[in-house]
Amino acid sequence: MKLQRFFVQEKLGDLEIGNDFFVADKDLENQLRKVFRFHGGEVVELFDGSGFNFESEILNFSPENGKDGVNFKLISKKKNENVPKVELHLFQAIIKKDNFEWIVEKCTELGVKAFHPIISERSEKKDLNLERLNKIAKEASEQSGRAEIPDIFEPAEFSEALNNFDGKLFAFDLGGVSFSSVFASETKQSRKSELDCFGNTLAKTEEMDPGLRRDDRKKDGNDRGDNRKEKIGIIVGPEGGWSEGDMKILKDKKVETISLGKQVLRAETAAIVASSLFLI
């Protein structure tokens, strides 16, 4: 039976099997006790963003040191293998609130590593409720079984956001080169080879900067191994498409422009389709 999953801020990596531990989180306590109606003796799965799942037994909901929370006992600790082979960053032009939230939810489920909200010439608004977006990403991470919660960055001007990214970038536009003609492959391995042709392997990146991203393989004392990943950024425009000024920015930065087909897709549809093409 699949266990309910919950994210915790406390780092659990140093715990031994059989250890009791306390999570000081009133929201988690309310969720377990009042929403799911769990009791002592029931088992849940916790994760802390370190890349591991911690199967834990609920002991009780007693406060500790004046703080509300939950007492657990660690049953098992397993590495989460639900990690995409590609480190995918989504640069999404800010669109209507509900649609942007839907993008964050669904692309988190797919495995997007980070969201970069961008302010383009046709963006309808220039601010977002990051607290709410982070809550949506947390809940989607719990539901989907992923190992960590994606980062959501502060909105930035289009050109500025691209300047700060050190991976390979692809923009999606109706007038771009057909995606299938560039990336069509029978297997993930052949698709990886095609991506390598664009000079986007981590090996090439480390050749230019041997220290780049090496430390990212370790987080909170847990080594994630020596798996090499492509770091890719995909750029999806606002409702109404890119302006001439936006297209000039892409051209100046030599960003490959790709089409998802002849149909005109809504921004949120394009974001999810583009993400799935790289992650599934």
Backbone as CSV, one residue per row, in Angstrom:
resi,resn,N_x,N_y,N_z,CA_x,CA_y,CA_z,C_x,C_y,C_z
1,MET,0.833,-1.194,0.000,0.000,0.000,0.000,0.871,1.250,0.000
2,LYS,0.524,2.206,-0.844,1.293,3.431,-0.939,1.090,4.274,0.313
3,LEU,2.191,4.747,0.858,2.129,5.571,2.064,1.914,7.035,1.702
4,GLN,1.218,7.752,2.560,1.097,9.197,2.395,2.459,9.827,2.654
5,ARG,2.826,10.789,1.806,4.140,11.434,1.903,3.984,12.856,2.422
6,PHE,4.979,13.288,3.225,4.959,14.638,3.770,6.381,15.188,3.810
7,PHE,6.498,16.451,3.435,7.798,17.119,3.481,8.017,17.709,4.863
8,VAL,9.251,17.598,5.373,9.607,18.193,6.662,10.860,19.047,6.484
9,GLN,10.929,20.132,7.246,12.092,21.014,7.189,13.291,20.418,7.921
10,GLU,13.018,19.644,8.978,14.113,19.050,9.738,14.918,18.092,8.865
11,LYS,16.222,18.089,9.043,17.085,17.179,8.306,17.184,15.860,9.067
12,LEU,16.834,14.785,8.393,16.698,13.483,9.031,17.835,12.521,8.700
13,GLY,18.799,12.962,7.926,19.826,12.066,7.406,20.689,11.391,8.451
14,ASP,20.860,12.018,9.621,21.733,11.446,10.650,21.016,10.454,11.564
15,LEU,19.715,10.281,11.376,18.968,9.368,12.237,19.313,7.911,11.936
16,GLU,19.271,7.099,12.968,19.453,5.653,12.826,18.086,4.975,12.877
17,ILE,18.001,3.810,12.245,16.753,3.049,12.279,16.378,2.773,13.736
18,GLY,15.128,3.049,14.074,14.662,2.842,15.437,14.699,4.089,16.292
19,ASN,15.367,5.147,15.825,15.426,6.399,16.580,14.063,7.072,16.640
20,ASP,13.773,7.646,17.799,12.616,8.524,17.924,13.054,9.943,17.585
21,PHE,12.157,10.707,16.970,12.487,12.104,16.660,11.223,12.943,16.641
22,PHE,11.394,14.219,16.865,10.269,15.147,16.950,10.360,16.149,15.811
23,VAL,9.240,16.360,15.106,9.154,17.359,14.047,8.272,18.501,14.551
24,ALA,8.887,19.657,14.753,8.152,20.818,15.260,7.490,21.542,14.099
25,ASP,6.283,21.132,13.790,5.564,21.699,12.647,4.067,21.609,12.941
26,LYS,3.496,22.728,13.322,2.074,22.740,13.677,1.193,22.406,12.484
27,ASP,1.560,22.900,11.297,0.765,22.600,10.103,0.776,21.102,9.802
28,LEU,1.940,20.467,9.950,2.025,19.024,9.720,1.178,18.277,10.743
29,GLU,1.230,18.709,11.993,0.417,18.070,13.030,-1.073,18.149,12.682
30,ASN,-1.513,19.343,12.287,-2.923,19.515,11.929,-3.313,18.657,10.731
31,GLN,-2.402,18.592,9.762,-2.688,17.810,8.565,-2.816,16.325,8.890
32,LEU,-1.901,15.815,9.699,-1.933,14.397,10.044,-3.124,14.055,10.941
33,ARG,-3.358,14.902,11.919,-4.346,14.579,12.948,-5.766,14.944,12.544
34,LYS,-5.944,16.112,11.894,-7.286,16.596,11.625,-7.760,16.329,10.192
35,VAL,-6.821,16.386,9.231,-7.209,16.158,7.835,-7.224,14.661,7.524
36,PHE,-6.095,13.989,7.796,-6.006,12.556,7.494,-6.505,11.678,8.642
37,ARG,-6.681,12.274,9.824,-7.165,11.554,11.010,-6.273,10.357,11.355
38,PHE,-4.960,10.591,11.261,-4.011,9.552,11.656,-3.921,9.484,13.180
39,HIS,-3.537,8.300,13.657,-3.352,8.069,15.089,-1.971,7.463,15.318
40,GLY,-1.591,7.391,16.582,-0.339,6.742,16.918,-0.308,5.317,16.400
41,GLY,0.843,4.898,15.875,0.994,3.551,15.335,0.872,3.484,13.828
42,GLU,0.315,4.524,13.216,0.212,4.530,11.750,1.528,5.017,11.135
43,VAL,1.747,4.604,9.887,3.038,4.833,9.234,2.873,5.778,8.043
44,VAL,3.811,6.726,7.917,3.835,7.657,6.801,5.250,7.700,6.234
45,GLU,5.392,8.367,5.112,6.713,8.549,4.496,7.062,10.030,4.537
46,LEU,8.218,10.345,5.099,8.693,11.717,5.182,9.859,11.903,4.218
47,PHE,10.038,13.118,3.742,11.235,13.448,2.962,11.657,14.869,3.299
48,ASP,12.972,15.109,3.225,13.512,16.391,3.662,14.278,17.123,2.561
49,GLY,14.159,16.641,1.319,14.859,17.263,0.209,16.282,16.778,0.027
50,SER,16.704,15.807,0.828,18.074,15.301,0.751,18.233,14.183,-0.273
51,GLY,17.108,13.716,-0.833,17.172,12.618,-1.788,16.819,11.272,-1.192
52,PHE,16.353,11.268,0.056,15.986,10.030,0.719,14.538,10.090,1.201
53,ASN,13.916,8.908,1.292,12.601,8.772,1.902,12.765,8.122,3.270
54,PHE,12.002,8.609,4.242,12.113,8.123,5.611,10.750,7.576,6.052
55,GLU,10.629,6.241,6.026,9.393,5.616,6.481,9.350,5.714,8.000
56,SER,8.285,6.323,8.526,8.260,6.650,9.953,6.907,6.333,10.566
57,GLU,6.961,5.852,11.796,5.741,5.564,12.558,5.374,6.768,13.410
58,ILE,4.109,7.146,13.379,3.625,8.214,14.251,3.517,7.653,15.669
59,LEU,4.188,8.323,16.613,4.091,7.903,18.008,2.958,8.641,18.716
60,ASN,3.004,9.968,18.649,1.943,10.772,19.269,2.073,12.211,18.784
61,PHE,1.120,13.020,19.207,1.096,14.425,18.812,1.364,15.348,20.000
62,SER,2.128,14.870,20.948,2.400,15.655,22.149,3.376,16.784,21.851
63,PRO,3.135,17.982,22.420,4.084,19.087,22.245,5.419,18.771,22.915
64,GLU,6.463,19.423,22.436,7.785,19.240,23.020,8.452,20.602,23.143
65,ASN,8.894,20.901,24.360,9.515,22.203,24.641,8.620,23.367,24.229
66,GLY,7.319,23.190,24.463,6.380,24.265,24.166,6.036,24.412,22.700
67,LYS,6.510,23.499,21.849,6.255,23.596,20.412,5.322,22.468,19.971
68,ASP,4.329,22.822,19.147,3.440,21.803,18.596,4.162,21.024,17.507
69,GLY,3.837,19.744,17.402,4.471,18.929,16.378,4.103,17.468,16.547
70,VAL,4.941,16.615,15.954,4.646,15.179,15.924,5.898,14.404,16.329
71,ASN,5.695,13.386,17.175,6.764,12.459,17.531,6.697,11.237,16.606
72,PHE,7.837,10.902,16.040,7.932,9.772,15.114,8.991,8.781,15.584
73,LYS,8.940,7.570,15.012,10.026,6.595,15.107,10.431,6.205,13.693
74,LEU,11.734,6.246,13.402,12.216,5.916,12.058,12.211,4.405,11.852
75,ILE,11.513,3.980,10.798,11.412,2.555,10.472,12.436,2.171,9.411
76,SER,12.551,2.982,8.361,13.514,2.676,7.300,13.907,3.962,6.579
77,LYS,15.040,3.894,5.918,15.564,5.025,5.149,16.005,4.496,3.788
78,LYS,15.424,5.046,2.725,15.744,4.561,1.380,16.010,5.727,0.444
79,LYS,16.968,5.539,-0.443,17.253,6.561,-1.436,16.084,6.666,-2.410
80,ASN,15.678,7.877,-2.705,14.592,8.109,-3.656,15.161,8.049,-5.070
81,GLU,14.707,7.072,-5.843,15.204,6.895,-7.205,14.381,7.676,-8.227
82,ASN,13.388,8.406,-7.751,12.497,9.152,-8.642,13.133,10.503,-8.995
83,VAL,14.264,10.436,-9.697,15.033,11.631,-10.037,15.188,11.718,-11.553
84,PRO,14.738,12.799,-12.176,14.870,12.925,-13.634,16.325,12.879,-14.089
85,LYS,16.533,12.399,-15.314,17.880,12.326,-15.872,18.369,13.691,-16.351
86,VAL,17.450,14.617,-16.503,17.781,15.964,-16.971,17.431,16.973,-15.884
87,GLU,18.298,17.922,-15.669,18.006,19.017,-14.739,17.329,20.127,-15.538
88,LEU,16.012,20.169,-15.448,15.235,21.061,-16.298,14.756,22.291,-15.532
89,HIS,15.058,23.458,-16.085,14.623,24.736,-15.533,13.595,25.345,-16.482
90,LEU,12.484,25.781,-15.926,11.426,26.383,-16.736,11.422,27.892,-16.557
91,PHE,11.695,28.613,-17.644,11.603,30.070,-17.676,10.238,30.409,-18.267
92,GLN,9.323,30.765,-17.399,7.949,30.991,-17.823,7.585,32.463,-17.699
93,ALA,7.151,33.070,-18.818,6.652,34.437,-18.754,5.427,34.469,-17.837
94,ILE,5.341,35.489,-17.025,4.248,35.586,-16.063,2.921,35.742,-16.800
95,ILE,1.967,34.903,-16.419,0.633,34.926,-17.011,-0.392,35.024,-15.873
96,LYS,-1.641,34.829,-16.168,-2.687,34.938,-15.151,-2.395,34.008,-13.975
97,LYS,-2.771,34.476,-12.796,-2.442,33.796,-11.541,-2.811,32.315,-11.549
98,ASP,-4.063,31.996,-11.856,-4.509,30.599,-11.804,-3.748,29.727,-12.793
99,ASN,-3.471,30.265,-13.967,-2.755,29.496,-14.987,-1.300,29.271,-14.594
100,PHE,-0.680,30.284,-13.988,0.709,30.125,-13.558,0.791,29.089,-12.441
101,GLU,-0.164,29.119,-11.534,-0.181,28.142,-10.447,-0.351,26.727,-10.999
102,TRP,-1.164,26.590,-12.030,-1.374,25.277,-12.640,-0.083,24.768,-13.264
103,ILE,0.664,25.675,-13.893,1.963,25.301,-14.461,2.890,24.782,-13.371
104,VAL,2.969,25.498,-12.255,3.849,25.085,-11.165,3.449,23.710,-10.638
105,GLU,2.156,23.490,-10.462,1.689,22.202,-9.944,2.036,21.054,-10.888
106,LYS,1.670,21.189,-12.154,1.845,20.081,-13.092,3.312,19.862,-13.468
107,CYS,4.063,20.931,-13.607,5.482,20.773,-13.967,6.305,20.278,-12.779
108,THR,5.858,20.567,-11.565,6.485,19.953,-10.391,6.273,18.448,-10.425
109,GLU,5.061,18.026,-10.738,4.773,16.594,-10.838,5.645,15.926,-11.903
110,LEU,5.912,16.636,-12.988,6.724,16.080,-14.071,8.197,15.976,-13.701
111,GLY,8.661,16.855,-12.793,10.053,16.792,-12.369,10.893,18.011,-12.677
112,VAL,10.274,19.152,-12.989,11.043,20.380,-13.244,11.853,20.747,-12.009
113,LYS,13.107,21.076,-12.211,14.029,21.371,-11.111,13.786,22.745,-10.502
114,ALA,13.502,23.736,-11.348,13.341,25.104,-10.856,12.477,25.909,-11.804
115,PHE,11.761,26.868,-11.226,10.912,27.775,-11.985,11.502,29.184,-11.928
116,HIS,11.641,29.804,-13.103,12.176,31.163,-13.216,11.095,32.046,-13.839
117,PRO,10.273,32.711,-13.051,9.266,33.607,-13.635,9.945,34.784,-14.329
118,ILE,9.555,35.050,-15.565,10.196,36.129,-16.315,9.163,37.193,-16.701
119,ILE,9.630,38.421,-16.725,8.801,39.559,-17.095,9.133,39.923,-18.530
120,SER,8.223,39.594,-19.427,8.412,39.924,-20.841,7.567,41.144,-21.181
121,GLU,7.697,41.624,-22.397,6.978,42.836,-22.787,5.472,42.657,-22.712
122,ARG,4.993,41.443,-22.922,3.559,41.193,-22.922,3.046,40.530,-21.651
123,SER,3.867,40.491,-20.616,3.409,39.927,-19.351,2.272,40.781,-18.795
124,GLU,1.196,40.127,-18.364,0.030,40.844,-17.876,0.239,41.418,-16.485
125,LYS,1.118,40.812,-15.726,1.420,41.294,-14.384,2.900,41.049,-14.121
126,LYS,3.411,41.667,-13.069,4.840,41.575,-12.818,5.168,41.038,-11.428
127,ASP,4.166,40.549,-10.715,4.443,39.994,-9.400,3.660,38.696,-9.221
128,LEU,4.127,37.890,-8.270,3.500,36.603,-7.985,3.472,36.392,-6.480
129,ASN,2.540,35.573,-6.037,2.483,35.186,-4.632,3.397,33.978,-4.450
130,LEU,4.670,34.243,-4.139,5.648,33.159,-4.051,5.345,32.204,-2.901
131,GLU,4.787,32.725,-1.821,4.440,31.850,-0.701,3.411,30.802,-1.134
132,ARG,2.416,31.237,-1.866,1.406,30.293,-2.347,2.001,29.328,-3.378
133,LEU,2.841,29.839,-4.276,3.455,28.966,-5.276,4.326,27.900,-4.624
134,ASN,5.069,28.277,-3.589,5.908,27.302,-2.891,5.059,26.246,-2.185
135,LYS,3.912,26.651,-1.664,3.008,25.683,-1.040,2.471,24.698,-2.080
136,ILE,2.117,25.218,-3.263,1.640,24.357,-4.346,2.727,23.375,-4.766
137,ALA,3.963,23.867,-4.899,5.077,23.004,-5.288,5.345,21.934,-4.230
138,LYS,5.232,22.299,-2.965,5.436,21.338,-1.872,4.399,20.222,-1.935
139,GLU,3.127,20.594,-2.086,2.063,19.589,-2.116,2.175,18.701,-3.354
140,ALA,2.566,19.293,-4.493,2.741,18.498,-5.711,3.921,17.543,-5.585
141,SER,4.955,17.961,-4.874,6.115,17.094,-4.637,5.735,15.922,-3.748
142,GLU,4.946,16.194,-2.713,4.481,15.126,-1.830,3.654,14.107,-2.605
143,GLN,2.757,14.613,-3.441,1.843,13.733,-4.180,2.551,12.894,-5.229
144,SER,3.532,13.501,-5.901,4.148,12.845,-7.058,5.290,11.911,-6.706
145,GLY,5.783,11.982,-5.475,6.852,11.083,-5.067,8.242,11.558,-5.413
146,ARG,8.400,12.819,-5.814,9.728,13.296,-6.178,10.598,13.492,-4.938
147,ALA,11.903,13.578,-5.149,12.853,13.575,-4.036,13.010,14.934,-3.367
148,GLU,12.712,15.994,-4.081,12.927,17.330,-3.533,11.879,18.291,-4.058
149,ILE,11.786,19.425,-3.407,10.854,20.454,-3.833,11.586,21.405,-4.780
150,PRO,10.981,21.766,-5.906,11.668,22.647,-6.846,11.847,24.058,-6.290
151,ASP,12.865,24.729,-6.776,13.088,26.126,-6.425,12.165,27.007,-7.262
152,ILE,11.674,28.069,-6.654,10.886,29.063,-7.380,11.536,30.416,-7.131
153,PHE,12.061,31.009,-8.183,12.824,32.243,-8.051,11.914,33.470,-8.125
154,GLU,12.443,34.571,-7.651,11.747,35.847,-7.761,11.614,36.218,-9.250
155,PRO,10.515,36.857,-9.622,10.387,37.316,-11.016,11.547,38.226,-11.409
156,ALA,11.992,38.085,-12.650,13.116,38.888,-13.150,12.824,39.323,-14.575
157,GLU,13.431,40.419,-14.961,13.325,40.865,-16.344,13.895,39.794,-17.264
158,PHE,13.325,39.679,-18.454,13.648,38.603,-19.386,15.155,38.449,-19.601
159,SER,15.803,39.513,-20.021,17.231,39.445,-20.340,18.058,39.090,-19.111
160,GLU,17.713,39.673,-17.980,18.451,39.419,-16.741,18.365,37.954,-16.330
161,ALA,17.161,37.388,-16.431,16.981,35.990,-16.040,17.839,35.057,-16.880
162,LEU,17.934,35.317,-18.163,18.730,34.456,-19.046,20.219,34.620,-18.788
163,ASN,20.638,35.831,-18.435,22.056,36.082,-18.174,22.589,35.240,-17.031
164,ASN,21.738,34.930,-16.056,22.190,34.243,-14.849,22.126,32.721,-14.958
165,PHE,21.804,32.200,-16.139,21.675,30.757,-16.305,22.886,30.208,-17.044
166,ASP,23.439,29.094,-16.530,24.677,28.549,-17.105,24.464,27.247,-17.892
167,GLY,23.217,26.919,-18.203,22.956,25.724,-18.995,22.574,26.073,-20.424
168,LYS,22.153,25.061,-21.174,21.703,25.258,-22.548,20.255,25.736,-22.535
169,LEU,19.950,26.721,-23.373,18.611,27.308,-23.415,17.907,27.006,-24.733
170,PHE,16.599,26.705,-24.627,15.743,26.536,-25.786,14.465,27.336,-25.555
171,ALA,14.087,28.140,-26.549,12.840,28.902,-26.464,11.810,28.270,-27.387
172,PHE,10.555,28.360,-26.988,9.483,27.777,-27.789,8.649,28.875,-28.425
173,ASP,8.490,28.758,-29.743,7.757,29.745,-30.521,7.200,29.071,-31.769
174,LEU,6.029,29.513,-32.199,5.356,28.890,-33.336,6.221,28.927,-34.598
175,GLY,7.064,29.947,-34.740,7.888,30.078,-35.932,9.238,29.401,-35.844
176,GLY,9.478,28.631,-34.762,10.775,27.981,-34.601,10.901,26.695,-35.388
177,VAL,12.059,26.066,-35.266,12.328,24.787,-35.911,11.488,23.708,-35.225
178,SER,10.970,22.771,-35.990,10.148,21.707,-35.432,10.910,20.914,-34.376
179,PHE,10.287,20.721,-33.226,10.914,19.954,-32.153,11.263,18.546,-32.618
180,SER,10.338,17.929,-33.340,10.561,16.547,-33.761,11.757,16.419,-34.692
181,SER,12.004,17.447,-35.506,13.132,17.379,-36.432,14.468,17.535,-35.718
182,VAL,14.434,18.166,-34.560,15.673,18.383,-33.805,15.920,17.272,-32.813
183,PHE,14.869,16.828,-32.121,15.052,15.921,-31.005,14.442,14.543,-31.199
184,ALA,13.822,14.274,-32.321,13.174,12.977,-32.499,14.173,11.853,-32.285
185,SER,13.781,10.878,-31.455,14.664,9.743,-31.188,13.834,8.555,-30.750
186,GLU,14.376,7.378,-30.952,13.660,6.161,-30.568,13.846,5.842,-29.095
187,THR,14.978,6.289,-28.542,15.269,5.966,-27.149,15.795,7.202,-26.452
188,LYS,15.795,7.151,-25.127,16.341,8.261,-24.348,17.832,8.423,-24.609
189,GLN,18.514,7.299,-24.866,19.946,7.394,-25.096,20.239,8.154,-26.382
190,SER,19.469,7.908,-27.451,19.704,8.628,-28.687,19.329,10.087,-28.537
191,ARG,18.305,10.372,-27.718,17.960,11.773,-27.476,19.101,12.465,-26.731
192,LYS,19.733,11.735,-25.785,20.864,12.303,-25.060,21.999,12.636,-26.012
193,SER,22.231,11.762,-26.987,23.289,12.015,-27.953,23.003,13.277,-28.758
194,GLU,21.736,13.471,-29.104,21.388,14.674,-29.854,21.596,15.924,-29.024
195,LEU,21.276,15.838,-27.735,21.505,16.974,-26.858,22.999,17.254,-26.731
196,ASP,23.797,16.180,-26.725,25.238,16.356,-26.645,25.764,17.153,-27.833
197,CYS,25.114,17.002,-28.973,25.542,17.733,-30.163,25.397,19.239,-29.972
198,PHE,24.523,19.643,-29.076,24.364,21.065,-28.790,25.374,21.543,-27.749
199,GLY,26.286,20.657,-27.349,27.317,21.053,-26.401,26.789,21.225,-24.992
200,ASN,25.813,20.400,-24.616,25.181,20.611,-23.315,25.457,19.488,-22.325
201,THR,26.544,18.779,-22.457,26.846,17.756,-21.474,27.555,18.385,-20.298
202,LEU,27.351,17.790,-19.155,28.004,18.289,-17.956,29.512,18.148,-18.067
203,ALA,29.960,17.133,-18.801,31.390,16.947,-18.949,32.032,18.158,-19.592
204,LYS,31.375,18.711,-20.627,31.921,19.880,-21.297,31.874,21.095,-20.387
205,THR,30.830,21.188,-19.601,30.721,22.310,-18.691,31.833,22.265,-17.651
206,GLU,32.086,21.057,-17.110,33.116,20.923,-16.099,34.512,21.113,-16.693
207,GLU,34.655,20.863,-17.981,35.944,21.109,-18.620,36.269,22.598,-18.587
208,MET,35.220,23.418,-18.758,35.410,24.867,-18.705,35.547,25.348,-17.262
209,ASP,34.837,24.717,-16.329,34.866,25.104,-14.925,34.753,23.841,-14.086
210,PRO,35.892,23.245,-13.665,35.861,21.945,-12.992,35.050,21.938,-11.716
211,GLY,34.844,23.088,-11.093,34.109,23.109,-9.836,32.630,23.300,-9.993
212,LEU,32.182,23.603,-11.204,30.785,23.963,-11.423,29.852,22.795,-11.166
213,ARG,28.904,23.005,-10.218,27.835,22.069,-9.875,28.320,20.795,-9.190
214,ARG,29.643,20.627,-9.020,30.103,19.409,-8.360,29.578,19.341,-6.932
215,ASP,29.538,20.505,-6.266,29.057,20.524,-4.890,27.575,20.271,-4.798
216,ASP,26.840,20.446,-5.915,25.402,20.215,-5.891,25.069,18.744,-5.700
217,ARG,26.068,17.865,-5.900,25.801,16.445,-5.722,25.692,16.083,-4.255
218,LYS,26.081,17.035,-3.401,25.940,16.797,-1.981,25.051,17.879,-1.412
219,LYS,24.134,17.491,-0.588,23.238,18.445,0.038,22.917,17.940,1.432
220,ASP,23.179,18.797,2.417,22.881,18.457,3.802,23.574,17.158,4.213
221,GLY,24.783,16.952,3.694,25.559,15.803,4.113,25.241,14.516,3.397
222,ASN,24.325,14.518,2.471,23.960,13.294,1.747,24.488,13.371,0.329
223,ASP,25.369,12.441,-0.028,25.942,12.423,-1.364,24.927,11.840,-2.326
224,ARG,24.663,12.556,-3.409,23.686,12.088,-4.387,24.337,11.267,-5.490
225,GLY,25.635,11.018,-5.344,26.283,10.189,-6.338,26.935,11.015,-7.425
226,ASP,27.464,10.342,-8.448,28.230,10.995,-9.495,27.476,10.973,-10.816
227,ASN,26.140,10.982,-10.728,25.346,10.970,-11.952,25.457,12.298,-12.660
228,ARG,25.767,12.256,-13.939,25.900,13.477,-14.716,24.589,13.794,-15.412
229,LYS,24.217,15.058,-15.387,22.951,15.474,-15.979,23.176,16.642,-16.920
230,GLU,22.369,16.679,-17.963,22.287,17.891,-18.759,21.525,18.932,-17.959
231,LYS,21.980,20.159,-18.034,21.264,21.269,-17.398,20.639,22.091,-18.512
232,ILE,19.325,22.047,-18.584,18.602,22.640,-19.707,17.582,23.644,-19.188
233,GLY,17.490,24.761,-19.881,16.461,25.740,-19.588,15.524,25.872,-20.777
234,ILE,14.217,25.752,-20.523,13.246,25.955,-21.593,12.465,27.240,-21.304
235,ILE,12.199,27.997,-22.356,11.614,29.328,-22.221,10.261,29.344,-22.917
236,VAL,9.219,29.657,-22.149,7.857,29.677,-22.683,7.287,31.079,-22.509
237,GLY,6.693,31.579,-23.569,6.248,32.968,-23.595,4.909,33.222,-22.929
238,PRO,4.465,34.471,-22.978,3.202,34.866,-22.351,2.019,34.614,-23.280
239,GLU,0.823,34.895,-22.794,-0.356,34.851,-23.642,-0.206,35.920,-24.722
240,GLY,-0.396,35.531,-25.950,-0.188,36.467,-27.048,1.154,36.290,-27.732
241,GLY,2.023,35.474,-27.137,3.305,35.188,-27.768,4.373,36.221,-27.475
242,TRP,5.542,35.971,-28.058,6.681,36.861,-27.868,6.519,38.146,-28.675
243,SER,6.995,39.252,-28.125,7.041,40.513,-28.871,8.310,40.549,-29.715
244,GLU,8.417,41.544,-30.589,9.644,41.696,-31.382,10.839,41.928,-30.472
245,GLY,10.617,42.692,-29.399,11.711,42.933,-28.457,12.170,41.666,-27.771
246,ASP,11.230,40.814,-27.393,11.581,39.533,-26.769,12.366,38.659,-27.739
247,MET,11.921,38.611,-28.992,12.609,37.792,-29.985,14.018,38.293,-30.240
248,LYS,14.209,39.595,-30.148,15.555,40.159,-30.326,16.477,39.712,-29.186
249,ILE,15.932,39.667,-27.980,16.724,39.189,-26.843,17.157,37.749,-27.079
250,LEU,16.242,36.913,-27.527,16.568,35.510,-27.798,17.625,35.397,-28.892
251,LYS,17.471,36.215,-29.930,18.437,36.172,-31.038,19.804,36.646,-30.582
252,ASP,19.842,37.714,-29.806,21.118,38.251,-29.329,21.849,37.254,-28.438
253,LYS,21.092,36.457,-27.717,21.700,35.482,-26.817,21.886,34.124,-27.485
254,LYS,21.586,34.084,-28.798,21.791,32.864,-29.585,21.028,31.669,-28.999
255,VAL,19.787,31.924,-28.592,18.942,30.861,-28.045,18.233,30.147,-29.192
256,GLU,18.339,28.830,-29.212,17.660,28.024,-30.222,16.147,28.145,-30.051
257,THR,15.432,28.469,-31.129,13.978,28.620,-31.076,13.318,27.402,-31.718
258,ILE,12.385,26.793,-30.974,11.790,25.528,-31.375,10.271,25.641,-31.352
259,SER,9.625,24.957,-32.300,8.164,24.939,-32.373,7.623,23.613,-31.854
260,LEU,6.474,23.682,-31.193,5.811,22.472,-30.717,4.775,21.958,-31.705
261,GLY,4.698,22.585,-32.855,3.739,22.152,-33.860,3.007,23.325,-34.476
262,LYS,2.058,23.036,-35.346,1.341,24.084,-36.059,0.203,24.691,-35.243
263,GLN,-0.257,23.964,-34.229,-1.344,24.484,-33.417,-0.846,25.597,-32.493
264,VAL,-1.712,26.562,-32.250,-1.397,27.642,-31.319,-1.796,27.181,-29.925
265,LEU,-0.806,26.962,-29.060,-1.063,26.449,-27.717,-1.146,27.589,-26.713
266,ARG,-1.985,27.410,-25.714,-1.988,28.341,-24.599,-0.659,28.236,-23.865
267,ALA,-0.287,29.302,-23.165,1.016,29.329,-22.493,1.164,28.171,-21.520
268,GLU,0.113,27.898,-20.741,0.217,26.827,-19.752,0.300,25.454,-20.418
269,THR,-0.367,25.279,-21.545,-0.271,24.019,-22.280,1.134,23.830,-22.823
270,ALA,1.687,24.892,-23.403,3.035,24.821,-23.968,4.066,24.478,-22.899
271,ALA,3.917,25.061,-21.706,4.876,24.811,-20.628,4.881,23.342,-20.223
272,ILE,3.700,22.758,-20.116,3.594,21.367,-19.682,4.047,20.415,-20.791
273,VAL,3.660,20.705,-22.028,4.086,19.855,-23.148,5.606,19.900,-23.302
274,ALA,6.175,21.097,-23.274,7.627,21.225,-23.440,8.377,20.519,-22.322
275,SER,7.898,20.665,-21.100,8.556,19.999,-19.964,8.500,18.487,-20.108
276,SER,7.350,17.978,-20.514,7.199,16.527,-20.622,8.088,15.946,-21.712
277,LEU,8.336,16.705,-22.765,9.179,16.200,-23.850,10.614,15.954,-23.376
278,PHE,11.066,16.713,-22.411,12.427,16.532,-21.897,12.484,15.562,-20.722
279,LEU,11.389,15.405,-19.996,11.437,14.675,-18.733,10.858,13.272,-18.789
280,ILE,9.958,13.015,-19.729,9.293,11.708,-19.747,9.960,10.776,-20.756
